[in-house]
Amino acid sequence: MPSILSRTGWSRGRRKRAPLPPSRLAVLEARVAYYRVLPVREQDELRGMLQVLMGELSFEAGTGLAAVDETMQIMIAAQAGVLLLHRPLSDLPKLETAIVYPGVYHVRERRRTEEGVEIEESEERLGEAWAHGTLLLSWEDVLHDSTHIDDGRNVVFHEVAHALDEQTGEGDGMPLLADREAVEAWSRAFGDAFEALQDDVGHRRRTLLGSYAAEDPAEFFAVATENFFERPVSFQAVYPDLFRLMRDFYQLDPLGWAKLLPGAGA
């Protein structure tokens, strides 16, 4: 993967997890609920990861937002950092720019109907992850997700999961894995879970992940990531094999802090 040059001119070879200034730590402790439930070791690493991301991510205000202040930057970068813990800095996904909108934003999409007619539609979005390292985020949702950490929804987790998925060069629900054995195990568990969800959605059965996750493997992985962290007890019950593989991939076990989640991690 090519190197990322940060806005401060760092290269990946010179990255450091610098100490977190007290002003940033105060925001992290007060505004990012995930920081408070992480084990002490992970809290320490997240402080360093936050410094890396704050140094490398360029933040831009989308239409309707005056500016992305430092508090907003910390809240976004810290949540992104949760998914990147225990990874060598050289293995981080490509993340260069976060464009933040005040809330739900609209994009124009072209699609072709079954009759072959091309039409243009306006579509509401909460977030996007582009292959060249750009995240688009709804601040309203980032703000909600910073404190509501047991509802199965986290827009930063969702989009960073897409960025991790894209590290293989293709967003197909299979991120970079350790070895062939891990790839084969993931392929089996992920494929079975995705097919089961599509069948449940097709028969209008109630599901943990919802119909959006059934659209394609990339969305399944992103939504599964949200629920792995936010509803670990329920996620393990429904997808035990996939839970184990995602625990290995993220090198975190949310069951360890599930009792601290407002909804007991269900």
Sequence and secondary structure as in RCSB ss.txt:
>XXXX:A:sequence
MPSILSRTGWSRGRRKRAPLPPSRLAVLEARVAYYRVLPVREQDELRGMLQVLMGELSFEAGTGLAAVDETMQIM
IAAQAGVLLLHRPLSDLPKLETAIVYPGVYHVRERRRTEEGVEIEESEERLGEAWAHGTLLLSWEDVLHDSTHID
DGRNVVFHEVAHALDEQTGEGDGMPLLADREAVEAWSRAFGDAFEALQDDVGHRRRTLLGSYAAEDPAEFFAVAT
ENFFERPVSFQAVYPDLFRLMRDFYQLDPLGWAKLLPGAGA
>XXXX:A:secstr
      TT   GGG       HHHHHHHHHH HHHHHS HHHHHHHHHHHHHHHHH EEEE TT     HHHHHH
HHHHHHHTTTTS GGG     EEEEESS EEEEEEEE TTS EEEEEEEESEEEETTTEEEEEHHHHHHHHH  S
SS  HHHHHHHHHHHGGGSS SS    SSHHHHHHHHHHHHHHHHHHHHHHHTT   SS GGGGS HHHHHHHHH
HHHHHSHHHHHHH HHHHHHHHHHHT  GGGTGGGSTTTT 
